[in-house]
Amino acid sequence: MTIHTVNKGERLDLPEISETYADFVIQTYFDSHNFRIELGISRFDPETYGPDKESMDKRYTACRLVMPPSAVLNLVDQLQDLLGSLDKEGILIRGHAHAPPSKVQ
């Protein structure tokens, strides 16, 4: 798998910063200075699930990301490179991810 990084300045990892998981994009917009991206996560609500109820997940905001245009362009470039590599390896097909092919011996 391809990992694309930018080599501008020294990168210092801050282990105290945790990862944020999101499974959908709530909204994106530009406020004339920065891009604002709100990411969300779906949670299964067992109280609203059942044969006589309309099944609904609850959706929560997981992260609000604010980036200047230069950072967004860099992100787009890196994602395009990564998606191209995944497509070339057969891992990503027309926007749907699947497990990598298993090796037959």
C-alpha positions, 0 to 999 in steps of 0.5 A: 500500500502506498503511503504519501507524505510531505517532507516540508519541515521536521514531523514531530509525532504527538502520541497524546492526540487520539484518532477520530473515526468517522463513517460519513461526512455531515457537511463541507463548506468554505467560509471565505478563508478556510474549509470546514469539514464536519465528520460523523459517526452512526450508532445503532439504537436498539430502542428504535429497532424492531419489526414494528418500528422504523429502524434508525441509527443515531448520527453524531458529530465526531469531528470538525476539521478546519483547514486552509485551502493549501492543506485541502489541496495537499489532502486531495492530492494525497487521497487521489494518489492513495485511491489510485494505488488502491484501485490499481491493486484491485482493493477499491472498485468504483468507490466500494472497498473490499478485502484484498484478494487472498493468495492461493498457494 
